Amino acid sequence: MKPSKRVQCIDLSGIRKMFDMVGENSINLALGEPDFDTPVHIREAVKEALDEGFTHYTGNTGIVELREAIAHKLQTENQIPASPESIIVTVGASGALYSSAHALVDDGDEVIIPDPGFVAYDACVKLSGGVPIPAQLKDDNDFRMIPEDVLELVTAKTKAIIMNSPGNPTGAVLEKEDVKGLADIATDHNLTLISDEIYDKIIYGKKHYSPATYSDNVVTINGFSKTYAMTGFRIGYLAAPPTLTEELLKIHQYSVTCTTSLAQKAALAALTGPQDSVGEMVAEFKRRRDLVVGRLRDMGIHCNLPHGAFYVFPSTDNPEKFVEEALKKDVVLVPGTSFGQYGAGHFRISYAASYQNLEEAMDRLESIGW
Ligand code: PLP
């Protein structure tokens, strides 16, 4: 049996490989998952839905109440002119990414992706027959995706650009001028900008901007995994321009399909219920970020200050060796090259772990004597 060429050109995620290294005494700082409980009102909504027998197929784009709540969120918080008809509820933001890539990309099309960037971008582009073109995010630019740099990569074959702010693995938050500049490129060159905004609420003292405010050529992707600590529900969504929605739906309905009825009720409760848990979680993440950045800097490790998500992306000589030494101390990290060629020289720490565990992890890293 021989797998297809598309599948052969993809490696299994470097993060998953690190999970295999997790032992009994390990502190796992490789995981991109909030370590908080899913808020009670969300869990209660699922129990109610179960008791009411809400356990059947739903429409492929998702229940209308949820799409209305999402449209309201996008309009009021992100200044995106979304309507329930422009929204498709997906299996996580991952499902939205997969459908977007498959609906847009033909064999040989180029898609500009942030590098270092979330592992699925490169894979989704390749699986849809496209060619990922890495746009280097530089440490000395706070890992921002700079429109002038992206413009240099645009060719006649470019079909789409993926952006991600706040970003994984860097925690970088794009400035308004960056977001507007990228939106302008999409408009001027008739390209689609896929904007992954899954960390839009996990942000410290900066403002989040959505490119769909500035251009019609944007597919906005978001989800519930991170903001509401509900990764296991597997629910996200995309909002697309009317010209694209039907094409996206073809991929969505035949390949990935809608998420579960219960996850949709959970997401509805998340959006329409109390939001205190989000503020509390973000405040705690900020406290942890300050701890980790401070401790790494005290160890003499270069680490810039991320303004969003829950990752730091420090640099050091021979980070692979550092990750190996950390593993000997039972601290699991991810080498920067897992996020693309320009992740070289770095490693990623996720601070989605308790403050106490992070303190212990920093003690262990310090004891390496790097
Ligand atoms: N986009 C980014 C930037 C992520 O970091 C992740 C998960 O780590 C996802 C998308 C996928 O999110 P979901 O759990 O909603 O599929």
Residues whose N, C-alpha, C, O or C-beta is under 5 A from the ligand:
A	BS01	PLP	G32 V91 G92 A93 S94 F118 N164 N168 D196 I198 G223 S225 I235 G236
